[in-house]
Amino acid sequence: MKANPDAAAQQLRLLIERIEGIDGEILGLLDDRNDVYQEAKATGYSKKAMRDIIARRKKDPNALQEEQAILDTYLTALGME
C-alpha cells in the first residue's frame, strides 16, 4: 500500500493550525493574567509579592517548609532576623 502524500500534507497542515490556535489562546490568557496584575497594581498591591505567593502556593508544602527553614537559618546567621 502506498501512502497518500496529499492526505499526509493535509493532516500536517491541520495539526499545525491546531497548534497555532492553541498558541493564540495561550497569548490571550497571558494578556488576561497581565491585566489582572495591572488591576492589582492599580489597587495598591505589589505584583512581585503576588507572584511570590502564587509560586509558593504551587510548591509542595514540605518543600516550602524546608525552604523557609533554610532561609530563616541564613537570615539569623547574618543577623537580619
C-alpha positions as CSV (number, residue, x, y, z in Angstrom):
1,M,0.0,0.0,0.0
2,K,1.2,3.5,-0.9
3,A,0.7,6.4,1.4
4,N,-1.2,9.4,0.0
5,P,1.1,12.4,0.2
6,D,-1.8,14.8,-0.2
7,A,-3.6,13.3,2.9
8,A,-0.3,13.4,4.9
9,A,0.2,17.1,3.9
10,Q,-3.4,17.9,4.8
11,Q,-3.1,16.2,8.2
12,L,0.2,18.0,8.9
13,R,-1.4,21.4,8.0
14,L,-4.4,20.7,10.3
15,L,-2.1,19.8,13.2
16,I,0.0,22.9,12.7
17,E,-3.2,25.0,12.5
18,R,-4.4,23.5,15.8
19,I,-1.1,24.3,17.5
20,E,-1.2,27.8,16.2
21,G,-4.8,28.1,17.6
22,I,-3.7,26.9,21.0
23,D,-0.7,29.3,20.9
24,G,-3.2,32.2,20.2
25,E,-5.3,31.1,23.2
26,I,-2.2,31.0,25.4
27,L,-1.3,34.5,24.4
28,G,-4.8,35.7,25.1
29,L,-4.7,34.1,28.6
30,L,-1.3,35.7,29.3
31,D,-2.8,39.0,28.4
32,D,-5.7,38.4,30.7
33,R,-3.2,37.5,33.5
34,N,-1.3,40.7,32.9
35,D,-4.5,42.6,33.1
36,V,-5.2,41.2,36.5
37,Y,-1.7,42.1,37.7
38,Q,-2.2,45.6,36.4
39,E,-5.5,45.9,38.2
40,A,-3.9,44.6,41.4
41,K,-1.1,47.2,41.0
42,A,-3.6,50.0,40.4
43,T,-5.4,49.0,43.6
44,G,-2.1,49.2,45.5
45,Y,-1.0,45.6,45.7
46,S,2.6,44.5,44.9
47,K,2.8,42.4,41.7
48,K,6.1,41.0,43.0
49,A,4.6,39.8,46.3
50,M,1.6,38.4,44.5
51,R,3.9,36.4,42.1
52,D,5.9,35.1,45.1
53,I,2.7,34.0,46.8
54,I,1.4,32.2,43.7
55,A,4.8,30.5,43.2
56,R,4.7,29.3,46.9
57,R,1.2,28.0,46.6
58,K,2.3,25.8,43.6
59,K,5.1,24.2,45.7
60,D,4.8,21.1,47.8
61,P,4.1,22.1,51.4
62,N,7.1,20.1,52.7
63,A,9.5,21.6,50.2
64,L,8.2,25.0,51.0
65,Q,8.6,24.4,54.8
66,E,12.2,23.2,54.2
67,E,13.0,26.2,52.0
68,Q,11.6,28.6,54.6
69,A,13.6,26.9,57.4
70,I,16.9,27.3,55.4
71,L,16.1,30.9,54.7
72,D,15.3,31.6,58.3
73,T,18.6,30.0,59.3
74,Y,20.6,32.1,56.8
75,L,18.8,35.3,57.9
76,T,19.6,34.6,61.6
77,A,23.2,33.8,60.8
78,L,23.5,37.1,59.0
79,G,21.8,39.0,61.9
80,M,18.9,40.0,59.7
81,E,16.2,38.4,61.7
